[in-house]
Amino acid sequence: MTALARPALHRNFHRLAWFALIMTASTILFGAFVRLSDAGLSCPDWPTCYGKVTWPQTHAEAAEHPAIAIRPLETHKAWLEQVHRFLAAALGIEVLILALLAARRRARGAAQILGACALVAVAIGLYMSGQHVLASVLALAGEAILLLAAWRWSNTDLARAAVLTLAVIVFQAVLGMWTVTWLLKPIVVMGHLLGGMTLFSCLLWMAWKSLHLPIILAQAAALKRWLGVGLALLVAQIALGGWVSANYAALACGGSSMSVDNFPKCVGQWWPMQDYAEGFTLWRGIGVDYEGGILDGASRIAIQMAHRIVAVVLAVYLWVLSWRLLQVPGLRGWGSALALLVAVQVTLGILNVKLAVPLAVAVAHVGGAVALLFVLLSLLARLRPAE
């Protein structure tokens, strides 16, 4: 993305971008809460919940809809899933407004964006009526219009970034649908997490660029290379964390049993039996209910151990990076924040294993990943070499 002159933007663009960013972080954390509360399949249909815009209040209400044959109603969980969908829908409207504001000076910019969104809206209606193939074709057509516009437009007014962000959230909605209809398929659950993080990243980039507050340093280019590697490692670790969660592998090393050394060892061993081929099989077909997981112990241990190994590599790398930032005047605050966040995130990861994934700790662990992403991407967005 190129440098930005703020006068080209709507005067409220930066405020809306920051608000959408906060909303995205909140939606990611609430989504983690829903997932870790085992409420991800509490509404078997999509986007309604047992045919209701909100959710059924009684079993009699749910019994009126065919979805009751898929899963019995659990009201204490159903509201969590549906509120998460409401938050995601509100976020989609915010991103749509940002895209319209950024593209308002483009020829037929608003028409292209609204036309693409209309196709997606019709696709949702068709999906609800059971016309899944036609719904998919229309949704893909809407995505294609957005991607083509992003490819044709420049980014001097953040038009390209805003339309790409809208395309991300449309695809994120599709992943949310597949999460339910494909019964928590691990590749979709992991993709949904990465989609949320991608959306957060796009909005964070736009928020900083709309403020036009560069950090000008002679060593900016070298630091950005360090940050880029750190970001790649962090994304890999987030993906592994999503894979651990989707395959219910968080307690693969022994849970909270006092008779088993589950950390730093795993089931009392430094290198227990592991099946990486089975543990990292990404596609297993459609129709299997993945709630609770389907993998054996060796496969789940392989996933857990891979997550731990990359965690060590990432933590060491980010601590070295934080030390480098502490040597640069003007970046010491960022370096201190990065070092502290890594320490907190490592601690939360250990507590998840030792305490058998308590809900508050697990959600905080997701929040720690969001915070690390914020630090690395903020610096990448703002650092600029001296001219």
Secondary structure as a PSIPRED ss2 file (coil, helix, strand):
# PSIPRED VFORMAT (PSIPRED V4.0)

   1 M C   1.000  0.000  0.000
   2 T C   1.000  0.000  0.000
   3 A C   1.000  0.000  0.000
   4 L C   1.000  0.000  0.000
   5 A C   1.000  0.000  0.000
   6 R H   0.000  1.000  0.000
   7 P H   0.000  1.000  0.000
   8 A H   0.000  1.000  0.000
   9 L C   1.000  0.000  0.000
  10 H C   1.000  0.000  0.000
  11 R C   1.000  0.000  0.000
  12 N C   1.000  0.000  0.000
  13 F H   0.000  1.000  0.000
  14 H H   0.000  1.000  0.000
  15 R H   0.000  1.000  0.000
  16 L H   0.000  1.000  0.000
  17 A H   0.000  1.000  0.000
  18 W H   0.000  1.000  0.000
  19 F H   0.000  1.000  0.000
  20 A H   0.000  1.000  0.000
  21 L H   0.000  1.000  0.000
  22 I H   0.000  1.000  0.000
  23 M H   0.000  1.000  0.000
  24 T H   0.000  1.000  0.000
  25 A H   0.000  1.000  0.000
  26 S H   0.000  1.000  0.000
  27 T H   0.000  1.000  0.000
  28 I H   0.000  1.000  0.000
  29 L H   0.000  1.000  0.000
  30 F H   0.000  1.000  0.000
  31 G H   0.000  1.000  0.000
  32 A H   0.000  1.000  0.000
  33 F H   0.000  1.000  0.000
  34 V H   0.000  1.000  0.000
  35 R H   0.000  1.000  0.000
  36 L H   0.000  1.000  0.000
  37 S C   1.000  0.000  0.000
  38 D C   1.000  0.000  0.000
  39 A C   1.000  0.000  0.000
  40 G C   1.000  0.000  0.000
  41 L C   1.000  0.000  0.000
  42 S C   1.000  0.000  0.000
  43 C C   1.000  0.000  0.000
  44 P C   1.000  0.000  0.000
  45 D C   1.000  0.000  0.000
  46 W C   1.000  0.000  0.000
  47 P C   1.000  0.000  0.000
  48 T C   1.000  0.000  0.000
  49 C E   0.000  0.000  1.000
  50 Y C   1.000  0.000  0.000
  51 G C   1.000  0.000  0.000
  52 K E   0.000  0.000  1.000
  53 V C   1.000  0.000  0.000
  54 T C   1.000  0.000  0.000
  55 W C   1.000  0.000  0.000
  56 P C   1.000  0.000  0.000
  57 Q C   1.000  0.000  0.000
  58 T C   1.000  0.000  0.000
  59 H H   0.000  1.000  0.000
  60 A H   0.000  1.000  0.000
  61 E H   0.000  1.000  0.000
  62 A H   0.000  1.000  0.000
  63 A C   1.000  0.000  0.000
  64 E C   1.000  0.000  0.000
  65 H C   1.000  0.000  0.000
  66 P H   0.000  1.000  0.000
  67 A H   0.000  1.000  0.000
  68 I H   0.000  1.000  0.000
  69 A H   0.000  1.000  0.000
  70 I C   1.000  0.000  0.000
  71 R C   1.000  0.000  0.000
  72 P C   1.000  0.000  0.000
  73 L C   1.000  0.000  0.000
  74 E C   1.000  0.000  0.000
  75 T H   0.000  1.000  0.000
  76 H H   0.000  1.000  0.000
  77 K H   0.000  1.000  0.000
  78 A H   0.000  1.000  0.000
  79 W H   0.000  1.000  0.000
  80 L H   0.000  1.000  0.000
  81 E H   0.000  1.000  0.000
  82 Q H   0.000  1.000  0.000
  83 V H   0.000  1.000  0.000
  84 H H   0.000  1.000  0.000
  85 R H   0.000  1.000  0.000
  86 F H   0.000  1.000  0.000
  87 L H   0.000  1.000  0.000
  88 A H   0.000  1.000  0.000
  89 A H   0.000  1.000  0.000
  90 A H   0.000  1.000  0.000
  91 L H   0.000  1.000  0.000
  92 G H   0.000  1.000  0.000
  93 I H   0.000  1.000  0.000
  94 E H   0.000  1.000  0.000
  95 V H   0.000  1.000  0.000
  96 L H   0.000  1.000  0.000
  97 I H   0.000  1.000  0.000
  98 L H   0.000  1.000  0.000
  99 A H   0.000  1.000  0.000
 100 L H   0.000  1.000  0.000
 101 L H   0.000  1.000  0.000
 102 A H   0.000  1.000  0.000
 103 A C   1.000  0.000  0.000
 104 R C   1.000  0.000  0.000
 105 R C   1.000  0.000  0.000
 106 R C   1.000  0.000  0.000
 107 A C   1.000  0.000  0.000
 108 R C   1.000  0.000  0.000
 109 G H   0.000  1.000  0.000
 110 A H   0.000  1.000  0.000
 111 A H   0.000  1.000  0.000
 112 Q H   0.000  1.000  0.000
 113 I H   0.000  1.000  0.000
 114 L H   0.000  1.000  0.000
 115 G H   0.000  1.000  0.000
 116 A H   0.000  1.000  0.000
 117 C H   0.000  1.000  0.000
 118 A H   0.000  1.000  0.000
 119 L H   0.000  1.000  0.000
 120 V H   0.000  1.000  0.000
 121 A H   0.000  1.000  0.000
 122 V H   0.000  1.000  0.000
 123 A H   0.000  1.000  0.000
 124 I H   0.000  1.000  0.000
 125 G H   0.000  1.000  0.000
 126 L H   0.000  1.000  0.000
 127 Y H   0.000  1.000  0.000
 128 M H   0.000  1.000  0.000
 129 S C   1.000  0.000  0.000
 130 G C   1.000  0.000  0.000
 131 Q C   1.000  0.000  0.000
 132 H H   0.000  1.000  0.000
 133 V H   0.000  1.000  0.000
 134 L H   0.000  1.000  0.000
 135 A H   0.000  1.000  0.000
 136 S H   0.000  1.000  0.000
 137 V H   0.000  1.000  0.000
 138 L H   0.000  1.000  0.000
 139 A H   0.000  1.000  0.000
 140 L H   0.000  1.000  0.000
 141 A H   0.000  1.000  0.000
 142 G H   0.000  1.000  0.000
 143 E H   0.000  1.000  0.000
 144 A H   0.000  1.000  0.000
 145 I H   0.000  1.000  0.000
 146 L H   0.000  1.000  0.000
 147 L H   0.000  1.000  0.000
 148 L H   0.000  1.000  0.000
 149 A H   0.000  1.000  0.000
 150 A H   0.000  1.000  0.000
 151 W H   0.000  1.000  0.000
 152 R H   0.000  1.000  0.000
 153 W C   1.000  0.000  0.000
 154 S C   1.000  0.000  0.000
 155 N C   1.000  0.000  0.000
 156 T C   1.000  0.000  0.000
 157 D C   1.000  0.000  0.000
 158 L C   1.000  0.000  0.000
 159 A H   0.000  1.000  0.000
 160 R H   0.000  1.000  0.000
 161 A H   0.000  1.000  0.000
 162 A H   0.000  1.000  0.000
 163 V H   0.000  1.000  0.000
 164 L H   0.000  1.000  0.000
 165 T H   0.000  1.000  0.000
 166 L H   0.000  1.000  0.000
 167 A H   0.000  1.000  0.000
 168 V H   0.000  1.000  0.000
 169 I H   0.000  1.000  0.000
 170 V H   0.000  1.000  0.000
 171 F H   0.000  1.000  0.000
 172 Q H   0.000  1.000  0.000
 173 A H   0.000  1.000  0.000
 174 V H   0.000  1.000  0.000
 175 L H   0.000  1.000  0.000
 176 G H   0.000  1.000  0.000
 177 M H   0.000  1.000  0.000
 178 W H   0.000  1.000  0.000
 179 T H   0.000  1.000  0.000
 180 V H   0.000  1.000  0.000
 181 T H   0.000  1.000  0.000
 182 W C   1.000  0.000  0.000
 183 L C   1.000  0.000  0.000
 184 L C   1.000  0.000  0.000
 185 K C   1.000  0.000  0.000
 186 P H   0.000  1.000  0.000
 187 I H   0.000  1.000  0.000
 188 V H   0.000  1.000  0.000
 189 V H   0.000  1.000  0.000
 190 M H   0.000  1.000  0.000
 191 G H   0.000  1.000  0.000
 192 H H   0.000  1.000  0.000
 193 L H   0.000  1.000  0.000
 194 L H   0.000  1.000  0.000
 195 G H   0.000  1.000  0.000
 196 G H   0.000  1.000  0.000
 197 M H   0.000  1.000  0.000
 198 T H   0.000  1.000  0.000
 199 L H   0.000  1.000  0.000
 200 F H   0.000  1.000  0.000
 201 S H   0.000  1.000  0.000
 202 C H   0.000  1.000  0.000
 203 L H   0.000  1.000  0.000
 204 L H   0.000  1.000  0.000
 205 W H   0.000  1.000  0.000
 206 M H   0.000  1.000  0.000
 207 A H   0.000  1.000  0.000
 208 W H   0.000  1.000  0.000
 209 K H   0.000  1.000  0.000
 210 S H   0.000  1.000  0.000
 211 L H   0.000  1.000  0.000
 212 H C   1.000  0.000  0.000
 213 L C   1.000  0.000  0.000
 214 P C   1.000  0.000  0.000
 215 I E   0.000  0.000  1.000
 216 I E   0.000  0.000  1.000
 217 L E   0.000  0.000  1.000
 218 A C   1.000  0.000  0.000
 219 Q C   1.000  0.000  0.000
 220 A H   0.000  1.000  0.000
 221 A H   0.000  1.000  0.000
 222 A H   0.000  1.000  0.000
 223 L H   0.000  1.000  0.000
 224 K H   0.000  1.000  0.000
 225 R H   0.000  1.000  0.000
 226 W H   0.000  1.000  0.000
 227 L H   0.000  1.000  0.000
 228 G H   0.000  1.000  0.000
 229 V H   0.000  1.000  0.000
 230 G H   0.000  1.000  0.000
 231 L H   0.000  1.000  0.000
 232 A H   0.000  1.000  0.000
 233 L H   0.000  1.000  0.000
 234 L H   0.000  1.000  0.000
 235 V H   0.000  1.000  0.000
 236 A H   0.000  1.000  0.000
 237 Q H   0.000  1.000  0.000
 238 I H   0.000  1.000  0.000
 239 A H   0.000  1.000  0.000
 240 L H   0.000  1.000  0.000
 241 G H   0.000  1.000  0.000
 242 G H   0.000  1.000  0.000
 243 W H   0.000  1.000  0.000
 244 V H   0.000  1.000  0.000
 245 S H   0.000  1.000  0.000
 246 A H   0.000  1.000  0.000
 247 N C   1.000  0.000  0.000
 248 Y C   1.000  0.000  0.000
 249 A C   1.000  0.000  0.000
 250 A C   1.000  0.000  0.000
 251 L C   1.000  0.000  0.000
 252 A C   1.000  0.000  0.000
 253 C C   1.000  0.000  0.000
 254 G C   1.000  0.000  0.000
 255 G C   1.000  0.000  0.000
 256 S C   1.000  0.000  0.000
 257 S C   1.000  0.000  0.000
 258 M C   1.000  0.000  0.000
 259 S C   1.000  0.000  0.000
 260 V C   1.000  0.000  0.000
 261 D C   1.000  0.000  0.000
 262 N C   1.000  0.000  0.000
 263 F C   1.000  0.000  0.000
 264 P C   1.000  0.000  0.000
 265 K C   1.000  0.000  0.000
 266 C E   0.000  0.000  1.000
 267 V C   1.000  0.000  0.000
 268 G C   1.000  0.000  0.000
 269 Q E   0.000  0.000  1.000
 270 W C   1.000  0.000  0.000
 271 W C   1.000  0.000  0.000
 272 P C   1.000  0.000  0.000
 273 M C   1.000  0.000  0.000
 274 Q C   1.000  0.000  0.000
 275 D C   1.000  0.000  0.000
 276 Y H   0.000  1.000  0.000
 277 A H   0.000  1.000  0.000
 278 E H   0.000  1.000  0.000
 279 G H   0.000  1.000  0.000
 280 F C   1.000  0.000  0.000
 281 T C   1.000  0.000  0.000
 282 L C   1.000  0.000  0.000
 283 W C   1.000  0.000  0.000
 284 R C   1.000  0.000  0.000
 285 G C   1.000  0.000  0.000
 286 I C   1.000  0.000  0.000
 287 G C   1.000  0.000  0.000
 288 V C   1.000  0.000  0.000
 289 D C   1.000  0.000  0.000
 290 Y C   1.000  0.000  0.000
 291 E C   1.000  0.000  0.000
 292 G C   1.000  0.000  0.000
 293 G C   1.000  0.000  0.000
 294 I C   1.000  0.000  0.000
 295 L C   1.000  0.000  0.000
 296 D C   1.000  0.000  0.000
 297 G H   0.000  1.000  0.000
 298 A H   0.000  1.000  0.000
 299 S H   0.000  1.000  0.000
 300 R H   0.000  1.000  0.000
 301 I H   0.000  1.000  0.000
 302 A H   0.000  1.000  0.000
 303 I H   0.000  1.000  0.000
 304 Q H   0.000  1.000  0.000
 305 M H   0.000  1.000  0.000
 306 A H   0.000  1.000  0.000
 307 H H   0.000  1.000  0.000
 308 R H   0.000  1.000  0.000
 309 I H   0.000  1.000  0.000
 310 V H   0.000  1.000  0.000
 311 A H   0.000  1.000  0.000
 312 V H   0.000  1.000  0.000
 313 V H   0.000  1.000  0.000
 314 L H   0.000  1.000  0.000
 315 A H   0.000  1.000  0.000
 316 V H   0.000  1.000  0.000
 317 Y H   0.000  1.000  0.000
 318 L H   0.000  1.000  0.000
 319 W H   0.000  1.000  0.000
 320 V H   0.000  1.000  0.000
 321 L H   0.000  1.000  0.000
 322 S H   0.000  1.000  0.000
 323 W H   0.000  1.000  0.000
 324 R H   0.000  1.000  0.000
 325 L H   0.000  1.000  0.000
 326 L H   0.000  1.000  0.000
 327 Q C   1.000  0.000  0.000
 328 V C   1.000  0.000  0.000
 329 P C   1.000  0.000  0.000
 330 G C   1.000  0.000  0.000
 331 L C   1.000  0.000  0.000
 332 R H   0.000  1.000  0.000
 333 G H   0.000  1.000  0.000
 334 W H   0.000  1.000  0.000
 335 G H   0.000  1.000  0.000
 336 S H   0.000  1.000  0.000
 337 A H   0.000  1.000  0.000
 338 L H   0.000  1.000  0.000
 339 A H   0.000  1.000  0.000
 340 L H   0.000  1.000  0.000
 341 L H   0.000  1.000  0.000
 342 V H   0.000  1.000  0.000
 343 A H   0.000  1.000  0.000
 344 V H   0.000  1.000  0.000
 345 Q H   0.000  1.000  0.000
 346 V H   0.000  1.000  0.000
 347 T H   0.000  1.000  0.000
 348 L H   0.000  1.000  0.000
 349 G H   0.000  1.000  0.000
 350 I H   0.000  1.000  0.000
 351 L H   0.000  1.000  0.000
 352 N H   0.000  1.000  0.000
 353 V H   0.000  1.000  0.000
 354 K H   0.000  1.000  0.000
 355 L C   1.000  0.000  0.000
 356 A C   1.000  0.000  0.000
 357 V C   1.000  0.000  0.000
 358 P C   1.000  0.000  0.000
 359 L H   0.000  1.000  0.000
 360 A H   0.000  1.000  0.000
 361 V H   0.000  1.000  0.000
 362 A H   0.000  1.000  0.000
 363 V H   0.000  1.000  0.000
 364 A H   0.000  1.000  0.000
 365 H H   0.000  1.000  0.000
 366 V H   0.000  1.000  0.000
 367 G H   0.000  1.000  0.000
 368 G H   0.000  1.000  0.000
 369 A H   0.000  1.000  0.000
 370 V H   0.000  1.000  0.000
 371 A H   0.000  1.000  0.000
 372 L H   0.000  1.000  0.000
 373 L H   0.000  1.000  0.000
 374 F H   0.000  1.000  0.000
 375 V H   0.000  1.000  0.000
 376 L H   0.000  1.000  0.000
 377 L H   0.000  1.000  0.000
 378 S H   0.000  1.000  0.000
 379 L H   0.000  1.000  0.000
 380 L H   0.000  1.000  0.000
 381 A H   0.000  1.000  0.000
 382 R H   0.000  1.000  0.000
 383 L E   0.000  0.000  1.000
 384 R E   0.000  0.000  1.000
 385 P E   0.000  0.000  1.000
 386 A C   1.000  0.000  0.000
 387 E C   1.000  0.000  0.000
